[in-house]
Amino acid sequence: MDNDTIRAYFEKGEKQGFSREFIRQTLLDKGNDYQQVNYVYNSFLTEEKEREFIQARQEASSGSWPKMLALIVGAVLLAGGVLFFAFSDSGVTGYAVKDAQAQLEDITKLNNEITAEKMALESQLQLLKQADLTLEQKNQIIQQQVQQLEVLHKKMNQERDQIRQLLWELLNTIVTRGQQTTTNAETE
């Protein structure tokens, strides 16, 4: 039996609800070549791992978070600029602006790290596609990349949380400053 026939047998069996392991064992019990059956069996596992990797990569890089991140960073910069130029460096507002700028620098550094890691993962994926590696080596690389994606996802969440915190603090500062201005105007 050739590889295509064995592959078709696997696909038909899976559609009927049988596990790959059961189908594999059935093929071996019927006297099919051990290496050939295992080659097709392993190719299914490799394809599955590649699909999982691609899906995880797409989930990590897709969605509206880049647009939302750009919008949030733009809003933070705009609000920070307004606060910086509108108020003096002394008092609560001046401290808040300086603190916001420091936090924004931290967020920018984290964003740069995320971008660098994303580019590294993409280059590794290209090497993986081009390299003549064994199935075991490819699975090892895929596992490493999944771990790197998990770290990348955590960093993205950390960055998002830092942006939310920064915006919250800026809004509180603006509200506090507005209340102080209103109170001062009422007392005069």
C-alpha positions as CSV (number, residue, x, y, z in Angstrom):
1,M,0.0,0.0,0.0
2,D,1.4,3.4,-0.9
3,N,1.5,6.5,1.3
4,D,-1.5,8.1,-0.4
5,T,-3.7,5.0,0.1
6,I,-2.6,4.8,3.8
7,R,-3.4,8.5,4.2
8,A,-6.8,8.0,2.6
9,Y,-7.4,5.0,5.0
10,F,-6.6,7.2,8.0
11,E,-8.9,10.0,6.8
12,K,-11.8,7.6,6.1
13,G,-11.3,6.0,9.5
14,E,-11.3,9.3,11.3
15,K,-14.5,10.4,9.5
16,Q,-16.1,7.2,10.9
17,G,-15.0,8.2,14.4
18,F,-12.0,5.9,14.9
19,S,-8.9,7.2,16.6
20,R,-5.6,7.5,14.7
21,E,-3.9,5.1,17.0
22,F,-6.7,2.5,16.4
23,I,-6.4,3.0,12.6
24,R,-2.6,2.8,12.8
25,Q,-2.7,-0.5,14.7
26,T,-5.3,-1.9,12.4
27,L,-3.1,-1.1,9.4
28,L,-0.2,-2.8,11.1
29,D,-2.3,-5.8,12.1
30,K,-3.2,-6.2,8.4
31,G,0.5,-6.6,7.5
32,N,1.2,-3.1,6.1
33,D,4.8,-1.8,6.3
34,Y,5.6,-0.5,9.8
35,Q,7.8,2.4,8.6
36,Q,5.3,3.5,5.9
37,V,2.3,3.4,8.4
38,N,4.3,5.3,11.0
39,Y,5.5,7.8,8.4
40,V,1.9,8.7,7.5
41,Y,0.8,8.6,11.1
42,N,3.6,11.0,12.1
43,S,2.8,13.3,9.2
44,F,-0.8,13.7,10.6
45,L,0.7,14.6,14.0
46,T,3.1,17.1,12.4
47,E,0.4,18.7,10.4
48,E,-1.8,18.9,13.5
49,K,1.1,20.6,15.5
50,E,1.7,23.0,12.6
51,R,-2.0,23.9,12.5
52,E,-2.0,24.5,16.3
53,F,1.2,26.6,16.0
54,I,-0.2,28.7,13.1
55,Q,-3.5,29.1,14.9
56,A,-1.7,30.2,18.1
57,R,0.4,32.6,16.1
58,Q,-2.6,34.0,14.3
59,E,-4.5,34.4,17.6
60,A,-1.5,36.2,19.1
61,S,-1.0,38.5,16.1
62,S,-4.6,39.0,14.9
63,G,-7.5,40.9,16.3
64,S,-7.9,44.5,16.8
65,W,-5.3,44.9,19.6
66,P,-2.7,46.6,17.3
67,K,-5.2,49.2,16.3
68,M,-6.5,49.5,19.8
69,L,-2.9,49.8,21.1
70,A,-2.1,52.5,18.6
71,L,-5.2,54.4,19.5
72,I,-4.5,54.1,23.3
73,V,-0.9,55.1,22.9
74,G,-2.0,58.1,20.7
75,A,-4.6,59.1,23.4
76,V,-2.0,58.8,26.1
77,L,0.5,60.9,24.2
78,L,-2.1,63.5,23.4
79,A,-3.3,63.6,27.0
80,G,0.2,63.7,28.3
81,G,1.1,66.5,25.9
82,V,-1.9,68.6,26.9
83,L,-1.2,68.1,30.6
84,F,2.5,68.9,30.1
85,F,1.9,72.1,28.3
86,A,-1.2,73.2,30.1
87,F,0.0,72.9,33.7
88,S,3.2,73.7,35.6
89,D,5.7,71.1,36.7
90,S,4.9,71.7,40.3
91,G,2.2,70.0,42.3
92,V,0.1,66.9,41.6
93,T,-0.3,67.5,37.9
94,G,3.4,67.9,37.2
95,Y,4.2,64.7,39.1
96,A,1.4,62.9,37.2
97,V,2.7,64.0,33.9
98,K,6.3,62.9,34.7
99,D,5.0,59.6,36.1
100,A,2.9,59.1,32.9
101,Q,5.9,59.8,30.8
102,A,8.0,57.3,32.7
103,Q,5.3,54.7,32.4
104,L,4.9,55.4,28.7
105,E,8.6,54.8,28.2
106,D,8.3,51.4,30.0
107,I,5.3,50.5,27.7
108,T,7.3,51.5,24.6
109,K,10.3,49.3,25.7
110,L,7.9,46.4,26.3
111,N,6.3,47.0,22.9
112,N,9.8,46.9,21.3
113,E,10.5,43.6,23.0
114,I,7.3,42.1,21.8
115,T,8.0,43.3,18.2
116,A,11.6,41.8,18.4
117,E,10.3,38.5,19.7
118,K,7.6,38.4,17.0
119,M,10.2,39.0,14.3
120,A,12.4,36.2,15.8
121,L,9.5,33.8,15.8
122,E,8.7,34.6,12.2
123,S,12.3,34.1,11.1
124,Q,12.3,30.7,12.9
125,L,9.1,29.7,11.2
126,Q,10.7,30.5,7.8
127,L,13.8,28.4,8.7
128,L,11.6,25.6,9.9
129,K,9.8,25.6,6.5
130,Q,13.0,25.7,4.5
131,A,15.1,23.3,6.7
132,D,15.4,19.6,6.0
133,L,14.7,18.5,9.6
134,T,13.5,15.2,11.1
135,L,10.0,15.1,12.5
136,E,11.4,15.0,16.0
137,Q,13.5,18.2,15.4
138,K,10.5,20.0,13.9
139,N,8.3,19.0,16.8
140,Q,11.0,20.3,19.2
141,I,11.2,23.6,17.4
142,I,7.4,23.9,17.4
143,Q,7.2,23.2,21.1
144,Q,9.8,25.9,21.7
145,Q,7.9,28.4,19.5
146,V,4.7,27.6,21.4
147,Q,6.4,28.4,24.6
148,Q,7.8,31.7,23.1
149,L,4.3,32.5,21.9
150,E,3.0,32.0,25.5
151,V,5.6,34.4,26.8
152,L,4.8,36.9,24.1
153,H,1.1,36.7,24.9
154,K,1.9,37.4,28.6
155,K,4.0,40.4,27.6
156,M,1.2,41.7,25.4
157,N,-1.3,41.4,28.3
158,Q,1.2,43.1,30.6
159,E,1.6,45.9,28.1
160,R,-2.2,46.2,27.8
161,D,-2.6,46.3,31.6
162,Q,0.1,49.0,31.9
163,I,-1.7,51.1,29.3
164,R,-5.0,50.8,31.1
165,Q,-3.4,51.8,34.4
166,L,-1.7,54.8,32.8
167,L,-4.9,56.0,31.2
168,W,-6.8,55.5,34.5
169,E,-4.2,57.5,36.4
170,L,-4.3,60.3,33.7
171,L,-8.0,60.4,33.8
172,N,-8.0,60.6,37.6
173,T,-5.5,63.5,37.4
174,I,-7.6,65.3,34.9
175,V,-10.7,64.9,37.0
176,T,-8.8,66.0,40.2
177,R,-7.4,69.0,38.4
178,G,-10.8,69.9,37.0
179,Q,-12.3,69.6,40.5
180,Q,-9.6,71.8,42.0
181,T,-10.1,74.4,39.3
182,T,-13.9,74.4,39.9
183,T,-13.4,74.6,43.7
184,N,-10.9,77.5,43.3
185,A,-13.2,79.4,40.9
186,E,-16.1,78.9,43.4
187,T,-14.1,80.3,46.3
188,E,-13.0,83.3,44.4
